Amino acid sequence: MGTKFRGCGTALVTPFRADGAVDEKALAALVEWQVAEGVHFLVPCGTTGESPTLGHDEYLGVVRTVVQAAAGRVPVLAGAGGNDTAKVVALVAELKKLGADGILSASPYYNKPSQEGIYRHYRAIAESTDLPVIVYNVPGRTGSNVLPDTLMRLAELPGIAGVKEASGDISQVGEICTRAPEGFAVLSGDDAMTLPVVALGGCGVISVASNEVPGMMAPFASACLEGRWDEARDWNRKLYPLMKVNFVEANPVPVKAALALMGKIEEVYRLPLVPVSEANKAKIAAALKALGV
């Protein structure tokens, strides 16, 4: 079930207009560009998409726009995380009706559930839908780590198709890749970890940097997956400065600043996010210039 989510998936930003409303025209154009540049799948309404500040109708509108713009050319893995299991289950049902091909669901944040609570949360989601569910493990944002033992229990469930691993613990990633059943997708949740994660047995990355350089991140992921390691290392050296500058402030502030500099979107955020500092904007501009974009 997780095999359709291989290679480079873009964790899409959500463009806003100057008046603060979702810019569906800019979003559709961004999707068209992403597909034309060769990304392998799209991920709307994740952290990079500022999902916490989207109203319910806006959230559905973003996913609808992405599904319609993608028009079946690449899969759409829609974000549906939360710390209220019942609400996540209800949202997943709505996203399925909109045509999402799968669900990326961040582990419950703030509540800090036990490993058993995490397991039951994901089991309830998986049992509610026939869409493949990708677990999103990002302890730095959620306050809890989905441990390998828990993930292997989840991997036994028919609906749990893989994990986006953003723990930053390469040993943990290695254990997951070693123990995971065949067909279970292990995706890097950090651009800078793409090469080692795939080398350990992962199948790609859900990327922030591919918002800016989809035509570079997609071949980088493909080189990793096809074992062209010299080429993959070359891509990694070239892209690493952008990967790092994208987190010079909280994601997605730097990547939206970069896309605004590139003329793709307006640089508009919703509180509590605020524009990037001028000093950091200069660093972002320099990283883009170095890549010729």
matplotlib code that plots the C-alpha trace (Angstrom):
import matplotlib.pyplot as plt

x = [0.0, 2.9, 4.7, 2.8, 4.6, 8.2, 10.8, 10.3, 7.0, 6.6, 5.3, 3.4, 3.2, -0.2, -0.1, -2.1, -3.1, -2.3, -5.7, -4.9, -7.2, -5.9, -4.6, -6.1, -4.8, -1.2, -1.6, -2.9, 0.0, 2.4, 1.0, 1.2, 4.9, 5.7, 4.2, 6.0, 9.3, 8.9, 8.0, 6.6, 3.8, 2.3, 1.6, -0.9, -1.9, 1.1, 3.1, 4.7, 1.2, 0.4, -2.4, -2.9, -4.1, -6.5, -10.2, -12.0, -13.5, -10.1, -8.4, -10.8, -10.4, -6.6, -6.8, -9.6, -7.5, -4.4, -6.3, -8.0, -4.8, -2.8, -5.6, -4.3, -0.8, 0.8, -0.6, -1.8, -1.0, -3.2, -2.2, -4.6, -3.0, -4.4, -4.6, -8.3, -8.7, -12.4, -11.8, -9.0, -11.1, -13.9, -11.4, -10.0, -13.5, -13.9, -10.4, -11.3, -14.4, -12.2, -10.0, -6.9, -4.8, -3.5, -3.2, -0.2, -1.0, 1.2, 1.4, -0.8, 0.8, 0.6, -1.4, 1.8, 0.1, 1.7, 3.0, -0.2, -2.2, -0.3, -0.9, -4.7, -4.9, -3.4, -5.3, -8.6, -7.6, -6.6, -9.8, -11.9, -10.7, -9.3, -6.8, -3.2, -2.1, 1.5, 2.5, 4.3, 6.9, 8.2, 9.1, 10.4, 6.9, 4.7, 6.5, 6.5, 8.4, 6.8, 9.2, 10.2, 8.3, 5.1, 5.7, 6.2, 2.9, 1.3, 3.0, 1.0, -2.2, -3.5, -4.1, -0.7, 1.4, 4.6, 6.2, 7.6, 10.5, 11.7, 13.1, 16.6, 17.8, 19.6, 19.9, 16.1, 15.7, 18.1, 16.2, 12.9, 14.3, 15.7, 12.5, 9.9, 7.9, 8.3, 6.3, 6.3, 7.3, 10.0, 10.3, 12.7, 11.0, 14.2, 15.7, 19.3, 18.7, 17.4, 20.6, 21.3, 17.7, 17.4, 20.8, 19.4, 16.4, 14.0, 12.0, 12.3, 11.6, 8.7, 10.6, 10.5, 13.2, 11.3, 8.9, 11.7, 13.7, 11.5, 13.5, 16.6, 15.1, 13.2, 16.4, 18.3, 15.7, 15.8, 19.6, 19.4, 16.7, 18.5, 21.8, 23.7, 25.5, 28.2, 25.4, 23.4, 26.3, 26.8, 23.2, 23.4, 26.4, 24.7, 21.4, 22.6, 22.9, 19.3, 18.2, 19.8, 18.7, 15.1, 15.2, 17.1, 13.7, 10.7, 9.3, 7.6, 8.7, 12.0, 10.6, 7.7, 10.1, 12.1, 9.1, 8.1, 11.6, 11.1, 7.8, 5.7, 3.7, 3.1, 5.0, 2.1, 1.8, -0.8, 0.0, 1.8, 4.2, 5.8, 8.1, 11.7, 14.3, 16.1, 19.4, 18.0, 16.2, 19.7, 20.9, 17.9, 18.5, 22.1, 21.2, 18.8, 21.3, 23.9, 21.4, 20.6, 17.0]
y = [0.0, 2.4, 1.7, 4.5, 6.9, 6.5, 9.0, 12.7, 13.9, 17.7, 18.9, 21.7, 25.2, 26.9, 30.2, 33.1, 36.3, 39.7, 39.8, 36.5, 34.2, 31.0, 31.7, 28.8, 30.1, 30.2, 26.8, 25.2, 26.8, 25.5, 22.0, 22.3, 23.3, 20.5, 17.9, 19.3, 19.3, 15.6, 15.2, 11.8, 12.7, 15.7, 16.3, 19.1, 20.2, 19.1, 21.3, 23.0, 23.8, 25.7, 23.3, 24.4, 27.8, 26.6, 26.6, 23.4, 24.5, 26.0, 22.8, 20.8, 23.5, 23.1, 19.3, 19.7, 22.2, 19.9, 16.8, 18.6, 20.3, 17.0, 15.4, 11.8, 12.5, 12.0, 10.6, 13.0, 12.1, 14.4, 15.5, 14.6, 14.8, 15.8, 15.0, 14.1, 10.7, 11.0, 14.3, 12.8, 9.8, 12.2, 14.3, 11.3, 10.3, 13.8, 13.7, 10.3, 11.9, 14.6, 12.0, 11.8, 8.7, 8.4, 9.9, 11.3, 11.6, 13.2, 11.5, 13.2, 16.3, 18.0, 15.1, 13.1, 9.7, 6.4, 4.1, 2.1, 5.3, 6.0, 2.5, 2.7, 6.1, 4.9, 1.7, 3.6, 5.7, 2.7, 0.8, 3.7, 3.9, 1.9, 4.6, 3.8, 5.6, 6.9, 7.5, 10.8, 10.7, 14.1, 14.2, 17.7, 19.0, 16.4, 15.8, 12.1, 9.5, 6.6, 3.9, 1.1, -1.6, 0.5, 1.1, -2.6, -3.4, -0.8, -2.3, -5.5, -3.6, -3.8, 0.0, 1.3, 1.6, 3.3, 6.0, 9.5, 9.4, 12.8, 11.7, 12.7, 9.4, 7.5, 4.5, 4.4, 4.7, 1.8, -0.4, 0.4, -0.4, -3.6, -4.8, -3.4, -5.9, -5.9, -3.1, -0.9, 2.6, 4.3, 8.0, 10.5, 13.5, 15.6, 16.6, 16.4, 12.7, 11.5, 9.9, 7.9, 6.9, 5.5, 3.8, 2.0, 0.8, 3.7, 4.6, 8.4, 11.7, 14.0, 17.2, 20.9, 21.8, 20.4, 23.3, 25.4, 23.0, 20.1, 19.5, 18.8, 17.0, 14.5, 13.3, 13.3, 10.9, 8.8, 8.6, 7.3, 4.8, 3.5, 3.1, 5.7, 6.8, 9.1, 11.1, 11.1, 12.4, 15.1, 16.1, 16.1, 18.4, 20.8, 20.9, 20.7, 24.5, 25.0, 22.1, 23.8, 27.4, 26.2, 25.7, 28.8, 29.8, 27.6, 25.8, 26.9, 30.5, 30.2, 28.2, 30.6, 33.5, 31.6, 31.0, 34.7, 35.6, 33.3, 34.9, 31.8, 33.1, 36.2, 36.2, 36.0, 34.0, 33.5, 34.3, 33.0, 32.8, 36.0, 37.0, 35.9, 38.3, 40.4, 38.8, 35.3, 36.4, 37.3, 33.8, 32.3, 34.5, 33.4, 29.7, 30.2, 32.1, 29.4, 26.9, 29.2, 29.8]
z = [0.0, 0.7, -2.6, -4.4, -2.1, -3.3, -4.3, -3.6, -2.2, -1.7, 1.6, -0.1, 1.4, 1.5, -0.3, 1.1, -0.5, 0.9, 2.6, 4.4, 2.4, 0.8, -2.7, -4.6, -7.9, -6.7, -5.1, -8.3, -10.3, -7.7, -8.2, -11.9, -11.7, -9.2, -11.5, -14.6, -12.7, -11.9, -8.2, -7.4, -5.1, -3.3, 0.4, 1.2, 4.7, 6.6, 9.0, 5.9, 4.8, 8.0, 8.7, 12.3, 11.2, 8.4, 9.1, 8.4, 5.1, 4.0, 4.9, 2.6, 0.0, -0.1, -0.5, -3.2, -5.1, -5.0, -6.0, -8.9, -10.1, -9.9, -11.9, -11.2, -12.6, -9.2, -5.9, -3.2, 0.4, 2.4, 5.9, 8.7, 12.1, 15.4, 19.1, 19.1, 17.5, 16.7, 14.9, 12.8, 11.8, 10.7, 8.7, 7.0, 5.8, 4.3, 2.6, 1.0, -0.6, -2.0, -3.8, -1.6, -2.4, 1.2, 4.6, 6.4, 10.1, 12.7, 16.0, 18.6, 20.0, 23.4, 25.0, 25.1, 25.0, 26.0, 23.3, 23.8, 23.3, 20.1, 18.8, 19.5, 17.9, 14.6, 14.8, 15.0, 12.0, 10.0, 10.8, 9.7, 6.1, 3.2, 2.4, 3.2, 6.3, 6.7, 10.3, 10.8, 13.7, 14.5, 18.3, 18.1, 17.4, 19.0, 22.3, 21.9, 19.9, 18.1, 19.1, 16.8, 18.8, 18.5, 14.8, 14.1, 15.9, 13.6, 10.6, 11.2, 10.6, 7.0, 6.7, 8.0, 5.0, 6.2, 8.3, 7.7, 10.1, 11.4, 14.8, 13.7, 15.2, 12.4, 14.7, 15.1, 11.3, 10.9, 13.3, 11.6, 8.1, 9.4, 11.1, 8.8, 6.7, 2.9, 1.3, 4.4, 3.3, 5.3, 4.2, 5.5, 7.1, 6.8, 3.5, 4.9, 6.0, 2.6, 1.4, 4.7, 5.1, 1.6, 2.0, 5.1, 3.1, 3.0, -0.1, -0.3, 1.3, 2.1, 1.3, 2.1, -0.4, -3.3, -2.9, -4.3, -6.4, -7.4, -10.5, -8.3, -5.4, -7.5, -9.4, -6.1, -4.6, -7.8, -7.7, -4.1, -4.9, -7.9, -6.1, -8.1, -5.0, -6.5, -8.3, -5.1, -3.0, -5.6, -5.4, -1.6, -1.6, -4.0, -2.2, 1.4, 1.9, 0.9, 3.0, 6.0, 5.4, 5.1, 8.9, 9.8, 11.4, 12.0, 9.0, 6.8, 7.2, 5.3, 2.4, 1.9, 1.9, -0.7, -2.9, -2.6, -3.8, -6.7, -7.6, -6.9, -4.0, -1.9, 1.4, 3.7, 7.0, 9.7, 13.3, 15.3, 12.4, 11.2, 8.3, 8.3, 9.5, 6.9, 7.9, 7.3, 4.1, 2.8, 3.6, 1.8, -1.2, -1.3, -1.2, -4.0, -6.1, -5.6, -7.2, -10.0, -9.0]

ax = plt.figure().add_subplot(projection="3d")
ax.plot(x, y, z, "-o")
ax.set_aspect("equal")
plt.show()
